[in-house]
Amino acid sequence: MMTSSATMQVESRIGAVFIALLSVFLSGVLFIAIKNYDSDRIALDASATQVKSMSSTERQIIAIWIQDNNVLLPEGKGYRYIVQEYPDRPWLKY
């Protein structure tokens, strides 16, 4: 079987371009995943900060809302669990 050296050069260049494009694509996917992970972590840290800065009035409203709506808290969980479980804060509309 006869092969031309020009054909081999073209095929190798196309292969190199394909590998380069594939690596750029996979790198992009990796960076997007890292960016999403960072934004999720920031959001979780922000909700934890919200719980730490919750006013005593809001804590009292949550306590009343828990009693009136028969919300069961897992043992050892408190206001942080409620804020994470109910991010729309239904006790403020109560």
Buried (B, 14 or more C-beta within 10 A) or exposed (E): EEEEEEEEEEEEEEEEEEEEEEEEEEEEEEEEEEEEEEEEEEEEEEEEEBBEEBEEEBBEBBEEBBEEEEBEEEEEEEBBBBBBEEEEBEBEEE
